[in-house]
Amino acid sequence: MKLLGSVPSPFTRKVRIVLAEKRVECAFEQVDVMAADSPVPAHNPLGKVPVLVLDDGATLYDSRVIAEFLDTVSPKGRLIPEENRDRIAVRRWEALADGTIDAGILIRYEQAREAKLQSTAWVARQNGKLERGLAEMARDLGEKPWCHGNGFTLADIAFGCTLGWLTFRFPSLDWRGQHPNLARHFDKLSERPAFADTVPSV
Ligand SMILES: N[C@@H](CCC(=O)N[C@@H](CS)C(=O)NCC(=O)O)C(=O)O
């Protein structure tokens, strides 16, 4: 198995943490998705990472599908609960955390355009999603020790990847000051080796 991805990518990080937490061996090939000769479109028509290439050549994307696949590859340390309501609650957390990143990525793409082409209304719209996403994460987490249920799940992984990426890409965003409970949980997760070993960098 081979994972195509990049170190700054929060979605790649989610899969790398799943692999590490589940102790699944997998090669990691770092790619530049933006390069003209990127190998990614040959594996994923959407041209995005992460992509998991299986030993038989089949490819899996996106990060949510890969995470679910890996969780069933090994029964050790299940990250997605089997019971329907619990599973859906964890997947909803993942959708919320991933969607908050999506809004941040759209802001970054917009701000990378020539100044005269940038839309402040579009950035404000995405900022609204980002702020509301964080507020919902804070409301849902409350004072609980885990995002969902009594232990570590994929919800915590998605949560940690979102806040780690915001810290990396939006250092002036004061999510710690606005939502101290997010900081409390993020700091606890950051001590896990799978998180410490995958901190985003350029
Ligand atoms: N929903 C996808 C999102 C993947 C994604 O947006 N990846 C970014 C890197 S973080 C990417 O490859 N962007 C390149 C592009 O949009 O062309 C997932 O969960 O894997």
The ligand as an SDF file (V2000), in Angstrom:
LIG
                    3D

 20 19  0  0  0  0  0  0  0  0999 V2000
  -12.4690   16.0340    0.6140 N   0  0  0  0  0  0  0  0  0  0  0  0
  -11.1000   15.7650    0.2630 C   0  0  0  0  0  0  0  0  0  0  0  0
  -10.3340   17.0790    0.2210 C   0  0  0  0  0  0  0  0  0  0  0  0
   -8.9150   16.8770   -0.3030 C   0  0  0  0  0  0  0  0  0  0  0  0
   -8.2290   18.2030   -0.5830 C   0  0  0  0  0  0  0  0  0  0  0  0
   -8.8660   19.2700   -0.6470 O   0  0  0  0  0  0  0  0  0  0  0  0
   -6.9030   18.1220   -0.7330 N   0  0  0  0  0  0  0  0  0  0  0  0
   -6.1380   19.2980   -1.0730 C   0  0  0  0  0  0  0  0  0  0  0  0
   -4.8530   19.3290   -0.2510 C   0  0  0  0  0  0  0  0  0  0  0  0
   -5.2320   19.6130    1.4530 S   0  0  0  0  0  0  0  0  0  0  0  0
   -5.7140   19.1870   -2.5270 C   0  0  0  0  0  0  0  0  0  0  0  0
   -5.2530   18.1480   -2.9470 O   0  0  0  0  0  0  0  0  0  0  0  0
   -5.8780   20.2820   -3.2910 N   0  0  0  0  0  0  0  0  0  0  0  0
   -5.4670   20.3270   -4.6590 C   0  0  0  0  0  0  0  0  0  0  0  0
   -6.5470   20.8460   -5.5570 C   0  0  0  0  0  0  0  0  0  0  0  0
   -7.6320   21.2540   -5.0610 O   0  0  0  0  0  0  0  0  0  0  0  0
   -6.3320   20.8530   -6.7710 O   0  0  0  0  0  0  0  0  0  0  0  0
  -10.4890   14.7770    1.2650 C   0  0  0  0  0  0  0  0  0  0  0  0
  -11.0510   14.6330    2.3550 O   0  0  0  0  0  0  0  0  0  0  0  0
   -9.5130   14.0830    0.9410 O   0  0  0  0  0  0  0  0  0  0  0  0
  1  2  1  0
  2  3  1  0
  2 18  1  0
  3  4  1  0
  4  5  1  0
  5  6  2  0
  5  7  1  0
  7  8  1  0
  8  9  1  0
  8 11  1  0
  9 10  1  0
 11 12  2  0
 11 13  1  0
 13 14  1  0
 14 15  1  0
 15 16  2  0
 15 17  1  0
 18 19  2  0
 18 20  1  0
M  END
$$$$
